[in-house]
Amino acid sequence: MNLASTLLLLLLAAFMEAGGDALCRSGLHASALARAGFLAAGGLVLFGYGCVVNTPPWDFGRLIGVYVVFFFLVAQAIAWIAFHQRPNGAMLAGGGLIVAGGVVLSLSR
């Protein structure tokens, strides 16, 4: 698998994991009828995430740094857009450390 395909697959996995979590969160705070739909959709998306991230024959431990960066960025975007939770200074500082850690893990051999 080439680098671009790997990065796109990791980005897709991050969207699926953070999105599935957001659907479950929405379901937990929704009306009874909407709750079932959100929770079912969240479960399906999270199941798909598990398949997407574990199907390729890669050393996931080596790629975890990039994945954690993608997950953090996507999760913050979803929190801001879907739940109107803007990142504060501490979140931005911690996020900077996550991105720096991902760079270190990605560049190490």
Contacts in CASP RR format, 6 or more apart in sequence:
PFRMAT RR
TARGET T0000
AUTHOR 0000-0000-0000
METHOD contacts of the structure
MODEL  1
MNLASTLLLLLLAAFMEAGGDALCRSGLHASALARAGFLAAGGLVLFGYG
CVVNTPPWDFGRLIGVYVVFFFLVAQAIAWIAFHQRPNGAMLAGGGLIVA
GGVVLSLSR
1 9 0 8 1.000
1 56 0 8 1.000
1 57 0 8 1.000
1 58 0 8 1.000
6 56 0 8 1.000
6 58 0 8 1.000
6 63 0 8 1.000
7 66 0 8 1.000
9 52 0 8 1.000
9 53 0 8 1.000
9 56 0 8 1.000
10 53 0 8 1.000
10 63 0 8 1.000
10 66 0 8 1.000
10 67 0 8 1.000
10 70 0 8 1.000
11 70 0 8 1.000
11 74 0 8 1.000
12 52 0 8 1.000
13 49 0 8 1.000
13 50 0 8 1.000
13 52 0 8 1.000
13 53 0 8 1.000
13 67 0 8 1.000
13 70 0 8 1.000
14 67 0 8 1.000
14 70 0 8 1.000
14 71 0 8 1.000
14 73 0 8 1.000
14 74 0 8 1.000
14 75 0 8 1.000
15 74 0 8 1.000
16 45 0 8 1.000
16 46 0 8 1.000
16 48 0 8 1.000
16 49 0 8 1.000
16 50 0 8 1.000
16 52 0 8 1.000
17 46 0 8 1.000
17 49 0 8 1.000
17 53 0 8 1.000
17 71 0 8 1.000
18 71 0 8 1.000
18 74 0 8 1.000
18 75 0 8 1.000
18 78 0 8 1.000
19 42 0 8 1.000
19 45 0 8 1.000
19 74 0 8 1.000
19 78 0 8 1.000
20 41 0 8 1.000
20 42 0 8 1.000
20 43 0 8 1.000
20 45 0 8 1.000
20 46 0 8 1.000
20 49 0 8 1.000
21 42 0 8 1.000
21 46 0 8 1.000
21 75 0 8 1.000
22 78 0 8 1.000
22 82 0 8 1.000
22 83 0 8 1.000
23 38 0 8 1.000
23 39 0 8 1.000
23 41 0 8 1.000
23 42 0 8 1.000
23 43 0 8 1.000
23 45 0 8 1.000
24 38 0 8 1.000
24 39 0 8 1.000
24 42 0 8 1.000
24 43 0 8 1.000
24 46 0 8 1.000
25 83 0 8 1.000
26 34 0 8 1.000
26 38 0 8 1.000
26 82 0 8 1.000
27 34 0 8 1.000
27 35 0 8 1.000
27 37 0 8 1.000
27 38 0 8 1.000
27 39 0 8 1.000
28 35 0 8 1.000
28 39 0 8 1.000
30 38 0 8 1.000
53 60 0 8 1.000
53 67 0 8 1.000
54 60 0 8 1.000
60 67 0 8 1.000
62 105 0 8 1.000
64 105 0 8 1.000
65 101 0 8 1.000
65 102 0 8 1.000
65 105 0 8 1.000
65 106 0 8 1.000
66 102 0 8 1.000
66 105 0 8 1.000
66 106 0 8 1.000
68 98 0 8 1.000
68 102 0 8 1.000
69 98 0 8 1.000
69 99 0 8 1.000
69 101 0 8 1.000
69 102 0 8 1.000
72 95 0 8 1.000
72 98 0 8 1.000
72 99 0 8 1.000
76 87 0 8 1.000
76 91 0 8 1.000
79 85 0 8 1.000
79 87 0 8 1.000
80 86 0 8 1.000
80 87 0 8 1.000
END
